């Protein structure tokens, strides 16, 4: 039970950080790296899961349709993070 609570806490922190990144200005380095699309191809084989993909799965579990508009409203975004802790 304690391990599941820790995993939910980590997922909630990821959602919180994603909301923070979405609210950043486009000129910030973290936002630029978040929005960057690599030109090269990934190696052959099973691709490694990226952080954004993990957080995206959590967002789908919470049934959030548009995170960008939700992140602009800090109160609603905090509610989402609290909901993720109990999921």
N, CA and C of each residue as an Amber inpcrd file, in Angstrom:
protein
   261
   0.8330000  -1.1960000   0.0000000   0.0000000   0.0000000   0.0000000
   0.8760000   1.2580000   0.0000000   1.9650000   1.2200000   0.7830000
   2.8380000   2.3890000   0.8590000   3.5240000   2.6470000  -0.4760000
   3.8650000   1.5740000  -1.1960000   4.5160000   1.7290000  -2.4960000
   3.5730000   2.3760000  -3.5040000   2.3040000   1.9840000  -3.4880000
   1.3260000   2.5560000  -4.4110000   1.1390000   4.0470000  -4.1390000
   1.1280000   4.4340000  -2.8610000   1.0070000   5.8480000  -2.5220000
   2.2010000   6.6420000  -3.0440000   3.3900000   6.0590000  -2.9810000
   4.5910000   6.7280000  -3.4660000   4.5250000   6.9060000  -4.9860000
   4.0640000   5.8900000  -5.6820000   3.9430000   5.9730000  -7.1370000
   2.9290000   7.0430000  -7.5140000   1.8100000   7.0890000  -6.8330000
   0.8010000   8.1200000  -7.1100000   1.3500000   9.5090000  -6.8240000
   2.1490000   9.6340000  -5.7800000   2.7490000  10.9250000  -5.4510000
   3.7030000  11.3700000  -6.5520000   4.5090000  10.4500000  -7.0440000
   5.4560000  10.7710000  -8.1220000   4.7060000  11.1680000  -9.3850000
   3.6410000  10.4470000  -9.7150000   2.8340000  10.8120000 -10.8820000
   2.2190000  12.1900000 -10.7250000   1.7300000  12.4890000  -9.5360000
   1.1390000  13.8040000  -9.2850000   2.1820000  14.9110000  -9.4310000
   3.3970000  14.6590000  -8.9710000   4.4610000  15.6480000  -9.1150000
   4.7870000  15.8800000 -10.5900000   4.7430000  14.8140000 -11.3940000
   4.9780000  14.9600000 -12.8290000   3.9150000  15.8210000 -13.4860000
   2.6560000  15.6180000 -13.0930000   1.5750000  16.4400000 -13.6340000
   1.7200000  17.8980000 -13.1940000   2.1540000  18.0850000 -11.9650000
   2.3670000  19.4350000 -11.4660000   3.4690000  20.1340000 -12.2600000
   4.5540000  19.4190000 -12.5130000   5.6680000  19.9870000 -13.2740000
   5.2500000  20.2790000 -14.7120000   4.4600000  19.4060000 -15.2960000
   3.9890000  19.6300000 -16.6670000   3.1310000  20.8890000 -16.7390000
   2.2700000  21.0930000 -15.7540000   1.4690000  22.3200000 -15.7170000
   2.3490000  23.5510000 -15.5930000   3.3990000  23.4350000 -14.8040000
   4.3450000  24.5430000 -14.6490000   5.0260000  24.8520000 -15.9820000
   5.4290000  23.8290000 -16.6980000   6.0810000  24.0220000 -17.9910000
   5.1150000  24.6540000 -18.9910000   3.8610000  24.2080000 -18.9810000
   2.8710000  24.7560000 -19.9180000   2.6280000  26.2440000 -19.6790000
   2.7520000  26.6970000 -18.4330000   2.5410000  28.1160000 -18.1280000
   3.7560000  28.9760000 -18.4280000   4.9020000  28.3800000 -18.6800000
   6.1300000  29.1440000 -18.9470000   6.0390000  29.8900000 -20.2710000
   6.8440000  30.9360000 -20.3720000   6.9680000  31.6530000 -21.6430000
   7.7500000  30.7890000 -22.6270000   7.4800000  30.9580000 -23.9020000
   8.1440000  30.1690000 -24.9290000   9.6310000  30.4240000 -25.0660000
  10.1190000  31.5120000 -24.4830000  11.5370000  31.8460000 -24.5990000
  12.4000000  31.1490000 -23.5560000  11.7910000  30.5380000 -22.5490000
  12.5510000  29.8450000 -21.4980000  13.1640000  28.5650000 -22.0500000
  14.3470000  28.2100000 -21.5750000  15.0730000  27.0480000 -22.0810000
  14.3060000  25.7440000 -21.8350000  13.7070000  25.5920000 -20.6590000
  12.9670000  24.3690000 -20.3430000  11.7830000  24.1990000 -21.2970000
  11.0800000  25.2780000 -21.5850000   9.9360000  25.2300000 -22.5020000
  10.4150000  24.9070000 -23.9100000  11.5390000  25.4660000 -24.3150000
  12.0780000  25.1940000 -25.6470000  12.4590000  23.7200000 -25.7860000
  13.0640000  23.1500000 -24.7540000  13.4370000  21.7350000 -24.8000000
  12.1950000  20.8570000 -24.7900000  11.1910000  21.2370000 -24.0290000
   9.9350000  20.4860000 -23.9680000   9.2490000  20.4510000 -25.3380000
   9.2760000  21.5590000 -26.0450000   8.6050000  21.6500000 -27.3530000
   9.4680000  21.1630000 -28.5070000  10.7450000  20.9030000 -28.2840000
  11.6820000  20.5270000 -29.3340000  11.3380000  19.1630000 -29.9100000
  11.3850000  19.0570000 -31.2110000  11.1720000  17.7880000 -31.9100000
  12.4880000  17.3750000 -32.5590000  13.0490000  16.2230000 -32.1780000
  14.3180000  15.7930000 -32.7570000  14.1810000  15.4590000 -34.2390000
  15.2350000  15.6920000 -34.9860000  15.2340000  15.4350000 -36.4240000
  15.6260000  13.9890000 -36.7090000  16.5210000  13.4550000 -35.9160000
  17.0350000  12.1140000 -36.1800000  16.0070000  11.0410000 -35.8340000
  16.3040000   9.8350000 -36.2920000  15.4290000   8.6940000 -36.0270000
  15.8950000   7.9780000 -34.7720000  14.9660000   7.2790000 -34.1510000
  15.2970000   6.4920000 -32.9620000  15.8790000   5.1520000 -33.3940000
  16.6910000   4.5220000 -32.5570000  17.2980000   3.2370000 -32.9030000
  16.2500000   2.1440000 -33.1130000  16.6380000   1.0970000 -33.8310000
  15.7510000  -0.0240000 -34.0930000  15.4850000  -0.7650000 -32.7870000
  14.2920000  -1.2810000 -32.6530000  13.9160000  -2.0120000 -31.4460000
  12.8110000  -1.2880000 -30.7070000  12.5090000  -1.7960000 -29.5390000
  11.4600000  -1.1740000 -28.7410000  11.9340000   0.1830000 -28.2410000
  11.1720000   1.2330000 -28.5330000  11.6010000   2.5620000 -28.0920000
  11.4600000   2.7210000 -26.5800000  12.3650000   3.4570000 -25.9940000
  12.2980000   3.7450000 -24.5750000  11.1820000   4.7530000 -24.3310000
  10.5050000   4.5750000 -23.2330000   9.4180000   5.4820000 -22.8910000
   9.9870000   6.8120000 -22.4360000   9.4470000   7.8730000 -22.9660000
   9.8770000   9.2110000 -22.5790000   8.9910000   9.7290000 -21.4610000
   9.4870000  10.7160000 -20.7370000   8.7530000  11.2950000 -19.6170000
   7.4090000  11.8440000 -20.0750000   7.3890000  12.5040000 -21.2120000
   6.1600000  13.1020000 -21.7190000   5.1190000  12.0270000 -22.0100000
   5.5550000  10.8870000 -22.5010000   4.6260000   9.7980000 -22.7960000
   4.0350000   9.2310000 -21.5060000   4.8440000   9.1050000 -20.4660000
   4.3430000   8.6220000 -19.1730000   3.3050000   9.5760000 -18.5910000
   3.6030000  10.8500000 -18.6330000   2.6740000  11.8450000 -18.1070000
   1.4090000  11.8810000 -18.9720000   1.5660000  11.6890000 -20.2790000
   0.4110000  11.6390000 -21.1790000  -0.5290000  10.5000000 -20.8340000
   0.0200000   9.3510000 -20.4540000  -0.8160000   8.2230000 -20.0360000
  -1.5830000   8.5700000 -18.7650000  -0.9320000   9.2570000 -17.8450000
  -1.6040000   9.6680000 -16.6180000  -2.7360000  10.6510000 -16.9170000
  -2.5170000  11.5390000 -17.8720000  -3.5410000  12.5040000 -18.2520000
  -4.7330000  11.7800000 -18.8730000  -4.4740000  10.7570000 -19.6790000
  -5.5610000   9.9790000 -20.2720000  -6.3550000   9.2450000 -19.2010000
  -5.6740000   8.7170000 -18.1750000  -6.3740000   8.0370000 -17.0800000
  -7.3040000   8.9900000 -16.3370000  -6.8880000  10.2550000 -16.2280000
  -7.6910000  11.2570000 -15.5430000  -8.7650000  11.8560000 -16.4460000
  -8.7640000  11.4560000 -17.7160000  -9.7500000  11.9070000 -18.7100000
  -9.7390000  13.4280000 -18.8780000  -8.5450000  13.9690000 -19.0700000
  -8.3760000  15.3980000 -19.3220000  -8.2580000  15.5860000 -20.8160000
  -9.0840000  16.4670000 -21.3750000  -9.0830000  16.6380000 -22.8260000
  -8.0300000  17.6440000 -23.3000000  -7.8770000  18.7590000 -22.6120000
  -6.9390000  19.7770000 -23.0650000  -6.1440000  20.3080000 -21.8780000
  -4.9510000  19.8020000 -21.7180000  -4.1220000  20.1830000 -20.5720000
  -3.6220000  21.6150000 -20.6900000  -3.3890000  22.1010000 -21.8950000
  -2.8340000  23.4450000 -22.0610000  -3.7720000  24.5060000 -21.4890000
  -5.0620000  24.3850000 -21.7330000  -6.0000000  25.3640000 -21.1690000
  -6.2040000  25.1200000 -19.6770000  -6.1640000  23.8620000 -19.2620000
  -6.3110000  23.5470000 -17.8410000  -5.1380000  24.0800000 -17.0390000
  -3.9390000  24.0110000 -17.5890000  -2.7360000  24.4560000 -16.8810000
  -2.7400000  25.9680000 -16.6590000  -3.4210000  26.7140000 -17.5030000
  -3.4790000  28.1660000 -17.3380000  -4.2690000  28.5490000 -16.0860000
  -5.1860000  27.6870000 -15.6650000  -5.9620000  27.9130000 -14.4550000
  -5.3140000  27.1110000 -13.3260000  -4.5580000  27.7760000 -12.4800000
  -3.7850000  27.0720000 -11.4460000  -4.6650000  26.3070000 -10.4710000
  -5.8110000  26.8510000 -10.1460000  -6.7070000  26.1860000  -9.1980000
  -7.1960000  24.8470000  -9.7270000  -7.6340000  24.8370000 -10.9690000
  -8.1060000  23.5890000 -11.5760000  -6.9550000  22.6100000 -11.7650000
  -5.7660000  23.1340000 -12.0500000  -4.6130000  22.2510000 -12.2340000
  -4.2210000  21.6050000 -10.9120000  -4.3340000  22.3480000  -9.8220000
  -4.0470000  21.7740000  -8.4980000  -5.0610000  20.6840000  -8.1570000
  -6.3200000  20.9070000  -8.5190000  -7.3460000  19.8840000  -8.2910000
  -6.9960000  18.6090000  -9.0530000  -6.5030000  18.7610000 -10.2680000
  -6.0990000  17.6070000 -11.0770000  -4.9470000  16.8560000 -10.4160000
  -3.9990000  17.5900000  -9.8630000  -2.8530000  16.9640000  -9.1940000
  -3.3270000  16.1960000  -7.9600000  -4.2390000  16.7670000  -7.1930000
  -4.7760000  16.0810000  -6.0120000  -5.5590000  14.8330000  -6.4220000
  -6.2800000  14.9280000  -7.5300000  -7.0230000  13.7690000  -8.0400000
  -6.0630000  12.6660000  -8.4640000  -4.9330000  13.0480000  -9.0150000
  -3.9340000  12.0600000  -9.4570000  -3.3340000  11.3230000  -8.2610000
  -3.2460000  11.9790000  -7.1180000  -2.6920000  11.3280000  -5.9300000
  -3.6060000  10.2170000  -5.4270000  -4.8920000  10.3510000  -5.6680000
  -5.8350000   9.3270000  -5.2010000  -6.1530000   8.2830000  -6.2450000
  -5.7120000   8.4770000  -7.4670000  -6.0200000   7.5410000  -8.5680000
  -5.3170000   6.2210000  -8.4000000
